[in-house]
Structure formats: C-alpha cells, structure tokens
Amino acid sequence: MSSAEVNRQTFDEVMVPNYSPAAFIPVSGEGSRLVDQDGKEYIDFAAGIAVTSLGHRHPEVTRALHEQVDRLWHLSNTFTNEPALRLARRLTETTFAERVFFANSGAEANEAALKLARRWAHDHYGETKRKIVSCKQSFHGRTLFTVSVGGQPKYTEGFAPLPGDLEHIAFNDPAAAEAAIDDSTCAVIVEPVQGEGGVLPASPEYLKKLRELCSRHNALLIFDEVQIGVGRAGTLFAYMDYGVTPDILTSAKALGNGFPVGAMLTTKDIAASFVVGTHGSTYGGNPLACTVADKVIEIVNTPEVLGGVQQRHERIVEALARINETHRAFRDVRGKGLLIGAELAADLAGKAKDFVNVAAKHGLVILVAGPNVVRFAPSLIISEEDLAEGLKRFEATVAEVVAAARG
Ligand SMILES: *Cc1c(COP(=O)(O)O)cnc(C)c1O
C-alpha cells in the first residue's frame, strides 16, 4: 500500500495499540453529520467526546481560525498575544474567575489545578497541608498525577510509584466527604457531572457540602468541568446552575470545539502562588487555540444556544422513555443538559459497546460511559431534523441489540 492510501487496517500496522477505533474512518463533517471513507453518512450524537459542541466546521469558528491562520500562529510565552488576552478577559468577565492559565488539554488544565493547590497550600500553611481528596469513578485525565487523582484503579495499574497523599471517596456521599476532608487537605476535586464514570450528576446538596467543608478546612474546591463545561449543562459552566462556586475550575473539550485547548480558572489570590517560573507550557495560550476558544465562548454564551440545551435534553429523554416502553432496554436515564446516559437493563449488562457498534451500522455515532451506560453528547445546536433522524436510528439500534441479546 502506498503511503497515500490509509484505512482502518493501517492503524494496527503503525499506531501504538492503546485505542480500539471504529471500523470506519470519518473523513469530513458538517454540523451534526459525518461522512466516512466509503461516503456513508452518520448522525453525530457524540461530538468527539463532548467536544464539537457547535458541530463540525461551524462557519463563524472556521472564519475566525482562518483569519488568525493568516495573521500569526505562534509566539511562545516569552510574549503574550492578543487572542490569549481577549479570551482570558472574556472568561474572567463571564465567570467567578479573576485569573486564567492556558493549557492544551483537560489533563493539563487539571495538572495545573492540582499543582497550584499544592503550591498554594505550601505557601500559606506549610509542608503538611497536601492531601488531595477526589471521588471514586471520577476521571481527570491521563498524566500520572491526574490519573492517580482519578477514581478508576484500572487506569493506574502498572504505573506505580504514584503521587502520594491522595484519598478517594464515594461520590455524592456527604458523610464520606465529612470524614475525609480535614485541615491536612489542600484540595478537593470533583466533576459536577461525572462523565466517564457513567454520566452521574452530583446532587446540589453534595456540592454545597463540599464547598462548606473546603471553606471550613481552608482547602481549595476544584471543579473539573472539562466535559460538562462550556454550555453542555445549559449554563456556560455547570457551577452556575448548581449555585456553588469553586476556587479553581478547569475547562477543555468543548472550549476549542475540536481545536486543542484547555484552561484553568481561579481567583487573583490563589493564582498568586504560581509566580514566574513555577509552571508553564510551550503551546498553552497559543494564538490559534485562543482565537477559536474566544469565538466558541462568544457563540455559546448566548440565550439562543444555552436556551436550546434544556429543550433538546427533554426531546432526547422523552424519546428514550418512548423507546424504552417498547424495548425495556434501560434501567435508568439520567444526566444534565446535553450529557445524557442510559444505563442498561440487568440482562443487557456489559453490552454498551454493542450499542455503539450496531449504531454505526445504522449510521449513528454514540458513546459509552463504562460497560453499562450508553452516552449521548450531541452538539448543543443540533437541528431538530438531525435529532429526529438520529433518534430513529437509535431506536433501530436498540431493537437490533435487544433482539440479538434476548433471542
Ligand atoms: C476528557 C476529560 C479529561 C481529560 O481531558 P484530555 O483533554 O483528554 O486530557 C479530564 N476531565 C474530565 C472530566 C474529562 O471528561
């Protein structure tokens, strides 16, 4: 095969085998539709993994990027640049935050947040305040620090020695939080809606309890909004809907609508612990990434986009309930805004991946969140037509998987 011709088999020949990609390769996309190498069309209910929230190739985002491509690509952090400053100003004007650090991914934004928390506690309280509390089943990224803080042991297996002074507690359990968070705690990190862990929203009482415990013990509350942030909850960030304000918030995924970018947001006082030389990133704050993110936030943070999220949520949840009346495939449908999980009925346990594979056959892209949960994370502006067509294809998928499983 010439180097110009590539297909799914090429993956097995040249790539590190840490992924198991679909049998088809999408080659172009527009809005909530994808087209693969064979010209087959798919409805996209995944948006990457909650990344392309404005759909593929949103015209305004594309135009902004083109303009910046023709102006300036990169400077390094020995300079600042206009797109980074504009984006930081927009983020500080629209959130609790007063200071912003840019990275290239969710893991890097969380790595910065965790390092800042340790450094802040060290500066203000000394050596002993360094415990980080996080939740079981949580996901915070794949660097050694973030994967260790994350609550899924399978992701740290074989990577010891791991960073220390980490404690994992049951999610949504105020008593467990009360028992774990003490004066030696420098930070508590939580996803307001656990994404990878199975699409599990925190209860408002739980987040309020974490806020109260962190304030009482002088620990920083970090919200990992890498997956739920940037409009997916129906507010610009989920903390706004919960009415609980963190000390540090991390964002990535939808922030760049497909262009790699991450951000850590915090207050002026906490940010002060990252003095010159304490942390950095070659690409963090890159003009291309920041131009895209600035346009994304501008578009998402409007009543038209945010106001459509809950309406689409209800549309999907109603359709799933109707499908379930016929097929009894789900024991629970839950989530927030346009991050929705359908947990499989007992006799379909472990088959979430089957739904993804069969959906592809029917021209639909969906996700799993663990072995038992089918996850939906469509574009926030998916059209009614694409939504209806995708739900139709999903019903056909459910019928086929259920028929195969139950005979
Ligand atoms: C995806 C995700 C991350 C990691 O983001 P990367 O860009 O893959 O590093 C971290 N936290 C949450 C909640 C995520 O969903």
The ligand as a Tripos MOL2 file, in Angstrom:
@<TRIPOS>MOLECULE
LIG
   15    15     1     0     0
SMALL
NO_CHARGES

@<TRIPOS>ATOM
      1 C1        -11.8630   14.2290   28.9790 C.3       1 LIG1
      2 C2        -11.7220   14.6210   30.4090 C.ar      1 LIG1
      3 C3        -10.4730   14.9660   30.9570 C.ar      1 LIG1
      4 C4         -9.1900   14.8370   30.1800 C.3       1 LIG1
      5 O1         -9.1380   15.7050   29.1050 O.3       1 LIG1
      6 P1         -7.9960   15.4800   27.9730 P.3       1 LIG1
      7 O2         -8.1900   16.6360   27.0640 O.co2     1 LIG1
      8 O3         -8.2790   14.1500   27.3530 O.co2     1 LIG1
      9 O4         -6.6950   15.4790   28.6630 O.co2     1 LIG1
     10 C5        -10.4280   15.4160   32.2580 C.ar      1 LIG1
     11 N1        -11.5490   15.5150   32.9980 N.ar      1 LIG1
     12 C6        -12.7630   15.1830   32.5200 C.ar      1 LIG1
     13 C7        -13.9680   15.3400   33.3800 C.3       1 LIG1
     14 C8        -12.8910   14.7120   31.2080 C.ar      1 LIG1
     15 O5        -14.0930   14.3380   30.7400 O.3       1 LIG1
@<TRIPOS>BOND
     1     1     2 1
     2     2     3 ar
     3     2    14 ar
     4     3     4 1
     5     3    10 ar
     6     4     5 1
     7     5     6 1
     8     6     7 2
     9     6     8 1
    10     6     9 1
    11    10    11 ar
    12    11    12 ar
    13    12    13 1
    14    12    14 ar
    15    14    15 1
@<TRIPOS>SUBSTRUCTURE
     1 LIG1         1 GROUP 0 **** ****
